[in-house]
Amino acid sequence: MSFLMRISRLIDAVTDFIGQWAKWLILLAVLVCAGNAIIRYTFSISSNAWLELQWYMFAGVFLLGAPYTLRRDEHVRIDVIAGRLSERAQAWIDVFGIIFFLMPITLIILWLSIPYFWLSYVGHEMSGNAGGLIRWPAKFLIVAGFFLLILQGLSELIKRFAYLKGLLPASAFRKHSIDPAAEIAATIADANRPGPSAKQ
């Protein structure tokens, strides 16, 4: 089990790294959108490439952020029933959901998306819009996103089994804060906390 836990920690680290970088795509998309609008209305100049770049970045946020959302236990849940059950029962529900719902659909989509991306890549597929972008990077995001989601699903499965065996606390895979505002406040407080050198 210790070997599996090391794999889980490695997957979590990769997911955290990619998730932290993917969130900056939101800011970039906003800047591109605003810049495109300003140039279009000021100079009457525009390009489909800027519009397509925006939805490329949105796709990146969604597809690369999904594994990070699963890692943080922030995905949508229907807790009307599960929320009333014990932590162990909830862990078993998670195991069932990962094995019979998450894994099959993500594997199917990954399997279907690989040739979808590859044909676009080898064929140098371009957008059908005038001045549009190449298409394969957007299609590659589908492959990358679902591959990472499968890996994170495996990590979550390992953590649930470790918890059920008494090797891991539930806090290792449950969301850190139910209230998003409290979590944001804690993040800001950590960022403003003086380092060791400031205390000396």
C-alpha positions as CSV (number, residue, x, y, z in Angstrom):
1,M,0.0,0.0,0.0
2,S,2.9,2.3,0.7
3,F,4.0,2.1,-3.0
4,L,0.4,3.0,-4.1
5,M,0.4,5.9,-1.7
6,R,3.6,7.2,-3.2
7,I,2.0,7.0,-6.7
8,S,-1.0,8.8,-5.3
9,R,1.1,11.6,-3.9
10,L,3.0,11.9,-7.2
11,I,-0.3,12.2,-9.1
12,D,-1.6,14.8,-6.7
13,A,1.6,16.8,-7.1
14,V,1.3,16.8,-10.9
15,T,-2.4,17.7,-10.7
16,D,-1.7,20.6,-8.2
17,F,1.1,21.9,-10.5
18,I,-1.1,21.8,-13.7
19,G,-4.1,23.2,-11.8
20,Q,-2.2,26.1,-10.4
21,W,-1.0,27.1,-13.9
22,A,-4.3,26.4,-15.7
23,K,-6.1,29.0,-13.6
24,W,-4.0,31.7,-15.1
25,L,-5.6,30.9,-18.4
26,I,-8.7,32.7,-17.1
27,L,-6.9,35.9,-16.7
28,L,-5.3,35.6,-20.1
29,A,-8.7,34.9,-21.7
30,V,-10.1,38.0,-20.0
31,L,-7.1,40.1,-21.3
32,V,-7.4,38.7,-24.8
33,C,-11.2,39.3,-24.8
34,A,-10.8,42.9,-23.5
35,G,-7.9,43.7,-25.8
36,N,-9.7,42.3,-28.8
37,A,-12.8,44.4,-28.0
38,I,-10.8,47.6,-27.5
39,I,-8.9,47.2,-30.8
40,R,-12.1,46.2,-32.7
41,Y,-14.1,49.2,-31.6
42,T,-11.2,51.7,-31.6
43,F,-9.5,50.7,-34.9
44,S,-12.1,48.5,-36.5
45,I,-9.5,45.7,-36.7
46,S,-10.3,42.2,-35.6
47,S,-9.4,38.6,-36.3
48,N,-11.0,35.2,-35.8
49,A,-7.7,34.1,-34.3
50,W,-8.3,36.2,-31.2
51,L,-11.8,34.8,-30.8
52,E,-10.7,31.2,-31.2
53,L,-7.8,31.8,-28.8
54,Q,-10.3,32.7,-26.2
55,W,-12.2,29.4,-26.4
56,Y,-8.9,27.5,-26.6
57,M,-8.0,29.0,-23.3
58,F,-11.5,28.3,-21.9
59,A,-11.2,24.7,-23.0
60,G,-7.8,24.6,-21.2
61,V,-9.3,25.9,-18.0
62,F,-12.1,23.4,-18.1
63,L,-10.2,20.3,-19.2
64,L,-7.0,20.9,-17.3
65,G,-8.9,22.2,-14.2
66,A,-11.2,19.1,-14.0
67,P,-8.5,16.8,-12.4
68,Y,-7.6,19.6,-10.0
69,T,-11.3,20.1,-9.0
70,L,-11.5,16.3,-8.3
71,R,-8.3,16.5,-6.3
72,R,-9.7,19.3,-4.2
73,D,-13.1,17.5,-3.8
74,E,-14.8,20.5,-5.2
75,H,-16.8,18.7,-7.9
76,V,-20.6,18.8,-7.8
77,R,-22.2,16.4,-5.3
78,I,-25.7,15.5,-4.4
79,D,-25.4,15.2,-0.7
80,V,-29.1,15.0,0.3
81,I,-28.5,11.3,1.1
82,A,-24.8,10.8,1.2
83,G,-24.3,13.8,3.6
84,R,-26.3,12.0,6.2
85,L,-24.2,8.9,6.1
86,S,-21.0,8.0,8.0
87,E,-17.6,9.0,6.5
88,R,-16.9,5.3,5.8
89,A,-20.2,5.0,3.9
90,Q,-19.4,8.1,1.9
91,A,-15.9,6.6,1.1
92,W,-17.6,3.5,-0.2
93,I,-19.9,5.6,-2.4
94,D,-16.9,7.4,-3.8
95,V,-15.2,4.0,-4.6
96,F,-18.3,2.8,-6.3
97,G,-18.7,6.1,-8.3
98,I,-15.0,6.1,-9.4
99,I,-15.0,2.5,-10.5
100,F,-18.3,2.3,-12.2
101,F,-18.9,5.8,-13.4
102,L,-15.8,8.0,-13.6
103,M,-13.3,5.5,-14.9
104,P,-15.5,3.9,-17.7
105,I,-16.6,7.2,-19.2
106,T,-13.2,8.9,-19.0
107,L,-11.5,5.8,-20.6
108,I,-14.1,5.8,-23.4
109,I,-13.7,9.5,-24.1
110,L,-9.8,9.2,-24.0
111,W,-10.0,6.2,-26.4
112,L,-12.1,8.1,-28.8
113,S,-10.3,11.4,-28.5
114,I,-6.8,10.1,-29.4
115,P,-7.5,9.4,-33.1
116,Y,-9.7,12.6,-33.2
117,F,-6.6,14.6,-32.1
118,W,-4.1,12.5,-34.2
119,L,-5.9,13.0,-37.5
120,S,-6.1,16.7,-36.8
121,Y,-2.3,16.8,-36.0
122,V,-1.1,14.8,-39.0
123,G,-3.5,16.6,-41.3
124,H,-2.5,20.0,-40.1
125,E,-6.2,20.8,-39.6
126,M,-6.9,24.5,-39.7
127,S,-10.0,26.4,-38.6
128,G,-12.8,26.8,-41.1
129,N,-13.0,30.5,-40.2
130,A,-10.9,33.1,-42.1
131,G,-7.7,33.8,-40.2
132,G,-8.5,31.1,-37.7
133,L,-6.0,29.0,-35.7
134,I,-4.7,25.4,-36.1
135,R,-7.1,23.0,-34.5
136,W,-4.9,20.2,-33.1
137,P,-3.9,22.0,-29.9
138,A,-7.5,22.4,-28.8
139,K,-8.1,18.7,-29.6
140,F,-5.0,17.7,-27.7
141,L,-6.4,19.4,-24.6
142,I,-9.2,16.8,-24.7
143,V,-6.6,14.0,-24.6
144,A,-4.5,15.6,-21.9
145,G,-7.5,16.6,-19.8
146,F,-9.1,13.1,-19.7
147,F,-5.7,11.4,-19.3
148,L,-5.0,13.5,-16.2
149,L,-8.6,13.0,-15.0
150,I,-8.0,9.2,-15.2
151,L,-4.8,9.5,-13.2
152,Q,-6.5,11.7,-10.5
153,G,-9.3,9.2,-10.4
154,L,-6.8,6.5,-9.6
155,S,-5.2,8.6,-6.9
156,E,-8.6,9.3,-5.3
157,L,-9.4,5.5,-5.4
158,I,-6.1,4.8,-3.7
159,K,-6.8,7.3,-1.0
160,R,-10.3,6.0,-0.4
161,F,-9.0,2.4,0.1
162,A,-6.2,3.7,2.3
163,Y,-8.8,5.5,4.5
164,L,-11.0,2.4,4.7
165,K,-7.9,0.4,5.9
166,G,-7.2,3.0,8.5
167,L,-4.0,4.3,6.9
168,L,-5.2,7.8,6.0
169,P,-7.6,10.3,7.6
170,A,-10.6,11.5,5.6
171,S,-9.2,15.0,5.7
172,A,-6.6,13.9,3.2
173,F,-9.2,13.8,0.4
174,R,-12.1,15.9,1.6
175,K,-12.4,19.6,0.8
176,H,-10.5,21.8,3.1
177,S,-13.2,24.4,3.5
178,I,-16.9,24.1,3.0
179,D,-17.1,27.9,2.7
180,P,-15.2,29.3,-0.4
181,A,-15.0,32.8,1.2
182,A,-13.2,31.3,4.2
183,E,-10.8,29.4,2.0
184,I,-10.0,32.6,0.0
185,A,-9.5,34.5,3.3
186,A,-7.1,31.8,4.5
187,T,-5.1,31.9,1.2
188,I,-4.8,35.7,1.5
189,A,-3.7,35.4,5.2
190,D,-1.0,32.8,4.2
191,A,0.3,35.1,1.4
192,N,0.5,38.1,3.8
193,R,2.1,36.1,6.7
194,P,5.7,37.2,7.1
195,G,8.4,34.6,6.4
196,P,11.1,33.4,8.9
197,S,13.5,36.2,7.9
198,A,10.9,38.9,8.7
199,K,10.5,37.5,12.2
200,Q,14.2,37.9,13.0
